[in-house]
Amino acid sequence: MTREGSVLLLGVGKQGRAALWDLLRSDIITRVIAVDISRESEEYIKSLKSDKIVFVRANLSDESELSALMRDVDIVIDLTPPQFTLHIVRLAIKNGKHLVNAMYLIDPSAVSDPESFQALREEVNKMNEIAVEKEITILPEFGLDPGIDLVFTGQAIRELDEVYELYTYGAGIPEPEVAATNPLKYKITWTFDGVLKSYKRPARVIREGRIETIPEDEIFSDKHCHEVEIEGLGILDAYPNGDAVDYAEKFGLLRNLKFAARYSMRWSEHCKFWYKLVKLHFLDDTPVKLGDMWVVPRQFLVALLEPQLQLQRDERDIAIVRVDVRGIKSGKKTRIIYQLIDYRDLTTGLTAMSRTTGFTASIGAQMILRGDISKRGIIFPGTDIPFSVFRSELEKRGMKIERFVEERLDT
C-alpha cells in the first residue's frame, strides 16, 4: 500500500542534487531534510524555493546529531563519501529507519586484510539480523554502478537455465561532439582523482574457469582491452575495472562460470594513451623531487588536467550500463544483453552520471515507501528488486533501456 513519507537526504553534491530534484517531484514525498556542510549546497537549496525542503548543516561524525535527524523521518538516503557508509548504516538500524545508499557495504578492493574482511562480514550479518527484527529495509549498492548493473544482471541470470559467461560494462563519457574538443576525448563527471586511482588498481577476472588477477599496471594493455560497439554511438575501448570474482560470488555463480569480467568503457585510443602514462609512472603515489619540492605524480596530473576537462554548461555526458550474460535456455545457447543509455539534461543541468545515480537512489526510497520493495533486512539489488517496476521508473525519467537476445542450438 502506498504511503507518504519524509526523507533525510545526506549529501547534496552532484548525486544528491539529482536525488533531491527527483524527490521534490514525487507525490508521496512530503518533506526532505537535506544535510550538507557546504555553503554552495545551502545556496542551491534556497534557489529551489520549495516548501518541501529543510536544509541542515550537520556533522556526520556526530552520532547524537545524526540520530536526532533520523528520528524525524521515514527513510534515509545516503549519498555521502564512502568513509561514512557503515557509520550511517549502523545509525539507521539503531534508529529503526529504512535506508538507501549507492555504495558497497564491504568493498573487497578496499580491505586487504582477510581478518578485517571477515570481521566486517560478521558485522554486516549481525546488522542484517537486527534490521529484520526491526522490520526495516537497508538497500545498499543502489546507484549506477553498483546499482542498475546489479538489477540488470540479476534479471538476465533469471532468464537463463544455466549461466557460463558474465560481462558487465559501465561508461561515463562525453557525447561524441564534446569528446572531439580535447585530445583525451574525456570530460570529468565525478572526482578526477578517483578516476586516476581506478586507472591503477588490479582487476580480477575469470578465464577458462580460473581466477586471474590483472596487475595494476596492465589493465590498459592490448592483451586485456577490447572494443565494444554501442549502436548509435560507435566503437568504445573496454578495459578491466573491478573484481568480477566478488561480483559473480554475489549471484552464487562462482562455481560454474567459465568467463567473467567487469569493464569500463571510454572513447577509442583511451587504453593506448593511458597504458603509456601508467608505465611511465604518471599515476604513482610516490613523490618525486622537483627542485626544492616533492611532487606526487598523480596529484600533479589532477592539478594539471582537471581544470581543462570540466564539462561546460552546454555540454552533455553519456552514462552507459551494459550487462552481457551467456548460457543455456531451453537447450539453446543464449546470450542476453540489457543496456541503459542516458544523457545529461541541459534544462536541469543534471549530468547523466548524477541522474543515473541520484535518481536510482530516489527510486529505491520511493519503492520502499510504496511497498514495491517489501523484503526486510539488508537486501541485494541483484535479487530483491522487482525488475519490471524498476525498469518502468527509470524509463519514466527518460532513460533508454534495451534488451537484446541471441539464440542458437547447443551443439
C-alpha positions as CSV (number, residue, x, y, z in Angstrom):
1,M,0.0,0.0,0.0
2,T,1.3,3.4,-1.0
3,R,2.2,5.7,1.9
4,E,3.5,9.2,2.1
5,G,6.8,9.7,3.8
6,S,9.7,12.1,4.7
7,V,13.3,11.7,3.7
8,L,16.6,12.5,5.3
9,L,19.0,13.2,2.3
10,L,22.6,13.0,3.4
11,G,24.9,14.7,0.9
12,V,23.8,17.4,-1.6
13,G,26.6,17.1,-4.1
14,K,26.1,16.1,-7.8
15,Q,24.4,12.9,-7.0
16,G,22.5,14.4,-4.1
17,R,21.1,17.2,-6.2
18,A,19.7,14.7,-8.7
19,A,18.1,12.7,-5.9
20,L,16.7,15.9,-4.5
21,W,15.3,17.0,-7.8
22,D,13.5,13.7,-8.2
23,L,12.2,13.6,-4.6
24,L,10.6,17.0,-5.0
25,R,8.6,15.8,-7.9
26,S,7.2,12.8,-6.1
27,D,3.6,12.8,-4.9
28,I,4.4,10.6,-1.9
29,I,7.4,12.6,-0.5
30,T,6.1,15.1,2.0
31,R,9.3,16.6,3.2
32,V,13.1,16.3,2.6
33,I,15.7,17.2,5.2
34,A,18.8,17.9,3.2
35,V,22.1,17.7,5.0
36,D,25.4,19.0,3.8
37,I,28.3,21.1,5.0
38,S,28.9,23.4,2.1
39,R,27.5,26.9,1.7
40,E,27.2,26.2,-2.1
41,S,24.7,23.4,-1.3
42,E,22.8,25.6,1.0
43,E,22.5,28.3,-1.6
44,Y,21.5,25.8,-4.2
45,I,18.7,24.5,-2.0
46,K,17.5,28.1,-1.3
47,S,17.4,28.7,-5.1
48,L,14.8,25.8,-5.4
49,K,12.3,27.8,-3.4
50,S,10.5,24.6,-2.2
51,D,8.5,24.3,0.9
52,K,9.3,20.6,1.0
53,I,13.0,21.1,1.8
54,V,14.7,21.9,5.1
55,F,18.4,22.5,4.9
56,V,20.6,21.4,7.8
57,R,24.4,21.8,8.2
58,A,25.4,18.9,10.3
59,N,28.5,16.9,11.4
60,L,28.0,13.4,10.0
61,S,30.5,12.1,12.6
62,D,28.3,13.3,15.5
63,E,26.2,10.2,16.3
64,S,23.7,12.1,18.5
65,E,23.2,14.9,16.0
66,L,22.6,12.5,13.1
67,S,20.3,10.2,15.2
68,A,18.2,13.2,16.1
69,L,17.7,14.0,12.4
70,M,16.9,10.4,11.6
71,R,14.2,10.1,14.2
72,D,12.2,12.8,12.4
73,V,11.9,11.0,9.0
74,D,10.7,7.7,7.5
75,I,13.7,6.9,5.3
76,V,17.3,7.9,4.8
77,I,19.1,8.3,1.5
78,D,22.9,8.4,2.0
79,L,24.9,9.9,-0.9
80,T,28.0,10.9,1.1
81,P,31.6,9.7,0.6
82,P,32.4,6.0,1.3
83,Q,34.1,6.7,4.6
84,F,30.7,7.4,6.1
85,T,28.8,4.4,4.7
86,L,29.0,1.9,7.5
87,H,28.7,4.6,10.2
88,I,25.4,5.8,8.7
89,V,24.0,2.3,8.1
90,R,24.7,1.5,11.8
91,L,22.8,4.6,12.9
92,A,19.9,3.9,10.6
93,I,19.5,0.4,12.0
94,K,19.9,1.7,15.6
95,N,17.1,4.3,15.0
96,G,14.9,1.8,13.1
97,K,14.9,3.7,9.8
98,H,14.9,2.4,6.2
99,L,18.0,3.4,4.2
100,V,19.2,3.5,0.6
101,N,22.8,4.3,-0.5
102,A,24.9,3.9,-3.6
103,M,28.0,2.4,-2.0
104,Y,29.3,-1.1,-1.3
105,L,28.8,-2.0,2.4
106,I,32.0,-4.1,2.0
107,D,34.4,-3.3,-0.9
108,P,36.9,-6.1,-1.2
109,S,39.3,-3.8,-3.1
110,A,39.4,-1.5,0.0
111,V,40.0,-4.2,2.6
112,S,43.3,-6.1,2.1
113,D,43.5,-7.8,5.5
114,P,41.5,-11.1,5.4
115,E,40.7,-10.9,9.1
116,S,39.3,-7.4,8.8
117,F,37.3,-8.5,5.8
118,Q,35.8,-11.4,7.8
119,A,35.1,-9.2,10.8
120,L,33.2,-6.8,8.5
121,R,31.2,-9.6,7.0
122,E,30.2,-10.8,10.5
123,E,29.2,-7.3,11.5
124,V,27.0,-6.9,8.4
125,N,25.4,-10.3,9.1
126,K,24.6,-9.1,12.6
127,M,23.2,-5.8,11.3
128,N,21.0,-7.7,8.9
129,E,19.5,-9.7,11.8
130,I,18.7,-6.6,13.7
131,A,17.2,-4.9,10.6
132,V,14.9,-7.9,10.1
133,E,13.8,-7.8,13.7
134,K,13.1,-4.1,13.4
135,E,11.2,-4.6,10.2
136,I,13.3,-2.1,8.2
137,T,14.9,-2.3,4.8
138,I,18.6,-1.4,4.1
139,L,19.2,-1.1,0.4
140,P,22.9,-0.6,-0.3
141,E,24.7,-0.5,-3.7
142,F,21.7,1.2,-5.4
143,G,23.1,3.8,-7.7
144,L,24.6,3.5,-11.2
145,D,27.4,1.0,-10.6
146,P,26.8,-0.6,-8.2
147,G,23.1,-0.5,-8.6
148,I,21.5,-0.5,-12.1
149,D,24.1,-3.0,-13.2
150,L,23.2,-5.4,-10.4
151,V,19.5,-5.3,-11.2
152,F,20.1,-5.9,-14.9
153,T,22.5,-8.7,-14.2
154,G,20.1,-10.4,-11.8
155,Q,17.3,-10.2,-14.4
156,A,19.4,-11.7,-17.2
157,I,20.5,-14.5,-15.0
158,R,16.9,-15.4,-14.1
159,E,16.0,-15.6,-17.7
160,L,18.6,-18.4,-18.3
161,D,18.6,-22.0,-17.1
162,E,22.4,-22.1,-16.9
163,V,25.0,-19.3,-16.9
164,Y,28.6,-19.8,-18.1
165,E,29.7,-16.2,-19.0
166,L,29.1,-12.9,-17.3
167,Y,30.4,-9.5,-18.5
168,T,29.4,-6.0,-17.2
169,Y,30.3,-2.7,-18.7
170,G,29.9,0.9,-17.5
171,A,30.8,4.2,-19.0
172,G,30.7,7.9,-18.1
173,I,31.8,9.7,-21.3
174,P,31.2,13.0,-23.1
175,E,29.0,12.7,-26.2
176,P,30.9,12.5,-29.5
177,E,30.9,16.2,-30.4
178,V,32.1,17.1,-26.9
179,A,34.8,14.4,-26.9
180,A,36.2,15.9,-30.1
181,T,37.0,19.2,-28.3
182,N,40.0,17.8,-26.4
183,P,42.8,15.3,-27.2
184,L,41.8,12.9,-24.4
185,K,38.2,12.7,-25.6
186,Y,37.2,12.8,-22.0
187,K,35.4,15.1,-19.6
188,I,35.0,14.9,-15.8
189,T,31.7,13.9,-14.4
190,W,32.9,12.9,-10.9
191,T,36.1,13.2,-8.9
192,F,39.1,13.1,-11.3
193,D,41.4,11.9,-8.6
194,G,39.0,8.9,-8.2
195,V,39.2,8.3,-11.9
196,L,43.0,8.2,-11.9
197,K,43.1,6.0,-8.8
198,S,40.9,3.5,-10.6
199,Y,43.3,3.6,-13.6
200,K,45.9,2.0,-11.5
201,R,44.4,-0.8,-9.5
202,P,44.4,-4.6,-10.1
203,A,41.4,-6.3,-11.5
204,R,40.2,-9.9,-11.1
205,V,38.6,-11.9,-13.9
206,I,37.6,-15.5,-14.6
207,R,39.1,-17.1,-17.7
208,E,38.6,-20.8,-18.6
209,G,37.1,-21.3,-15.2
210,R,40.3,-20.0,-13.4
211,I,40.6,-16.8,-11.4
212,E,43.2,-14.4,-12.8
213,T,44.5,-11.2,-11.3
214,I,45.5,-8.5,-13.8
215,P,48.3,-6.3,-12.3
216,E,47.5,-2.7,-11.7
217,D,49.9,-1.6,-14.5
218,E,48.5,-3.9,-17.1
219,I,44.7,-3.2,-17.2
220,F,45.2,-0.9,-20.3
221,S,47.4,-3.4,-22.2
222,D,46.3,-4.7,-25.6
223,K,46.0,-8.2,-24.0
224,H,43.3,-7.1,-21.6
225,C,41.4,-4.4,-23.6
226,H,38.9,-4.9,-26.4
227,E,36.4,-2.9,-28.4
228,V,32.7,-2.8,-27.9
229,E,30.2,-1.3,-30.5
230,I,27.3,0.6,-29.0
231,E,24.6,1.1,-31.6
232,G,24.1,4.8,-32.2
233,L,27.4,5.8,-30.6
234,G,30.1,3.8,-32.2
235,I,33.2,1.9,-31.0
236,L,34.4,2.2,-27.4
237,D,37.5,0.9,-25.7
238,A,36.8,-1.5,-22.8
239,Y,39.3,-2.2,-20.1
240,P,39.1,-4.4,-16.9
241,N,37.9,-2.4,-13.9
242,G,36.9,-4.1,-10.6
243,D,36.5,-7.6,-9.2
244,A,34.5,-10.0,-11.3
245,V,35.1,-12.8,-8.8
246,D,33.4,-11.0,-6.0
247,Y,30.6,-9.9,-8.4
248,A,30.0,-13.5,-9.5
249,E,30.0,-14.7,-5.9
250,K,27.2,-12.3,-5.0
251,F,25.0,-14.1,-7.5
252,G,26.1,-17.6,-6.5
253,L,27.7,-18.3,-9.9
254,L,31.4,-18.7,-9.0
255,R,31.5,-22.5,-9.3
256,N,30.1,-22.8,-12.8
257,L,31.3,-19.7,-14.6
258,K,33.9,-20.2,-17.4
259,F,34.4,-16.5,-18.1
260,A,33.6,-13.3,-16.2
261,A,34.9,-9.7,-16.2
262,R,33.9,-6.2,-15.3
263,Y,34.8,-3.4,-17.7
264,S,34.7,0.3,-18.0
265,M,34.4,2.0,-21.4
266,R,35.9,5.1,-23.0
267,W,36.3,6.5,-26.5
268,S,38.8,4.8,-28.8
269,E,42.5,5.1,-28.2
270,H,42.0,5.7,-24.5
271,C,43.7,2.4,-23.5
272,K,46.8,3.0,-25.6
273,F,47.3,6.5,-24.2
274,W,46.8,5.6,-20.5
275,Y,48.9,2.4,-20.8
276,K,51.9,4.6,-21.7
277,L,51.3,7.0,-18.8
278,V,50.9,4.2,-16.3
279,K,54.1,2.6,-17.5
280,L,55.9,6.0,-17.2
281,H,54.7,6.2,-13.5
282,F,52.5,9.3,-14.0
283,L,49.8,7.7,-11.7
284,D,52.2,6.8,-8.9
285,D,51.7,7.9,-5.4
286,T,55.4,8.0,-4.6
287,P,56.7,11.6,-4.6
288,V,59.5,12.7,-6.9
289,K,61.8,15.6,-6.2
290,L,61.3,18.7,-8.4
291,G,63.8,21.4,-7.4
292,D,63.2,22.1,-3.8
293,M,59.8,20.4,-3.7
294,W,58.4,16.9,-3.6
295,V,55.6,16.2,-6.1
296,V,53.2,13.2,-6.2
297,P,52.8,12.4,-9.9
298,R,49.1,11.5,-9.8
299,Q,48.3,14.7,-7.9
300,F,50.2,16.7,-10.4
301,L,48.1,15.2,-13.2
302,V,44.9,16.1,-11.3
303,A,46.0,19.7,-10.8
304,L,47.1,20.0,-14.5
305,L,44.2,18.2,-16.2
306,E,41.2,18.7,-14.0
307,P,40.6,22.4,-14.9
308,Q,40.9,21.6,-18.6
309,L,38.4,18.7,-18.6
310,Q,35.4,20.2,-16.9
311,L,32.0,19.7,-18.6
312,Q,30.6,23.0,-19.7
313,R,27.0,24.1,-19.2
314,D,26.1,23.4,-22.8
315,E,27.9,20.0,-23.0
316,R,26.3,16.6,-22.4
317,D,27.8,13.5,-20.9
318,I,26.5,9.9,-21.6
319,A,26.1,7.2,-18.9
320,I,26.0,3.6,-20.1
321,V,25.3,0.4,-18.3
322,R,25.6,-2.9,-20.3
323,V,25.4,-6.4,-18.9
324,D,26.1,-9.4,-21.2
325,V,25.2,-12.8,-19.8
326,R,25.6,-16.1,-21.7
327,G,24.4,-19.6,-21.0
328,I,21.7,-22.1,-21.8
329,K,18.0,-21.6,-22.2
330,S,15.7,-24.5,-23.2
331,G,18.6,-26.4,-24.7
332,K,19.9,-23.5,-26.7
333,K,23.0,-21.4,-26.2
334,T,21.6,-18.0,-25.4
335,R,23.1,-14.5,-24.9
336,I,21.1,-11.8,-23.1
337,I,22.1,-8.2,-23.1
338,Y,20.5,-5.4,-21.0
339,Q,21.7,-1.9,-21.8
340,L,20.8,1.6,-20.5
341,I,21.9,4.8,-22.1
342,D,21.2,8.2,-20.6
343,Y,22.2,11.8,-21.5
344,R,22.7,14.9,-19.5
345,D,19.5,17.1,-19.2
346,L,20.6,20.5,-20.2
347,T,17.4,22.1,-18.9
348,T,18.1,21.0,-15.3
349,G,21.9,20.8,-15.7
350,L,21.9,17.3,-14.2
351,T,24.6,15.1,-15.7
352,A,23.8,11.6,-16.9
353,M,26.1,10.2,-14.2
354,S,24.3,12.1,-11.5
355,R,20.9,11.2,-12.9
356,T,21.6,7.5,-13.1
357,T,23.0,7.5,-9.5
358,G,20.8,10.1,-7.7
359,F,17.5,9.2,-9.5
360,T,18.2,5.5,-8.8
361,A,18.6,6.1,-5.0
362,S,15.4,8.2,-5.0
363,I,13.5,5.5,-6.9
364,G,14.7,2.9,-4.3
365,A,13.5,5.0,-1.4
366,Q,10.1,5.6,-3.1
367,M,9.7,1.9,-3.9
368,I,10.3,1.0,-0.2
369,L,7.7,3.6,0.9
370,R,5.2,2.4,-1.7
371,G,5.7,-1.3,-0.7
372,D,7.2,-2.3,-4.1
373,I,10.2,-3.4,-2.1
374,S,8.9,-5.3,0.9
375,K,11.8,-7.5,2.0
376,R,13.3,-6.5,5.3
377,G,16.9,-6.6,6.4
378,I,20.0,-5.8,4.3
379,I,18.8,-6.6,0.8
380,F,20.6,-7.1,-2.5
381,P,19.7,-5.2,-5.7
382,G,20.5,-8.3,-7.9
383,T,17.8,-10.4,-6.3
384,D,15.4,-8.3,-4.3
385,I,14.2,-5.6,-6.6
386,P,11.1,-6.1,-8.8
387,F,12.6,-5.6,-12.2
388,S,9.5,-4.5,-14.2
389,V,8.7,-1.8,-11.6
390,F,12.3,-0.6,-11.5
391,R,12.6,-0.5,-15.3
392,S,9.4,1.4,-15.6
393,E,10.6,4.0,-13.1
394,L,13.9,4.5,-15.0
395,E,12.0,4.9,-18.3
396,K,9.6,7.4,-16.8
397,R,12.7,9.6,-16.2
398,G,13.8,9.4,-19.8
399,M,16.4,6.7,-19.7
400,K,16.6,4.4,-22.7
401,I,16.7,0.7,-21.8
402,E,17.1,-2.1,-24.4
403,R,17.2,-5.9,-24.3
404,F,18.9,-8.0,-26.9
405,V,18.7,-11.8,-27.2
406,E,20.8,-14.1,-29.4
407,E,20.0,-17.8,-29.6
408,R,21.5,-20.9,-31.4
409,L,21.3,-24.6,-30.9
410,D,23.6,-26.0,-28.3
411,T,25.8,-28.5,-30.2
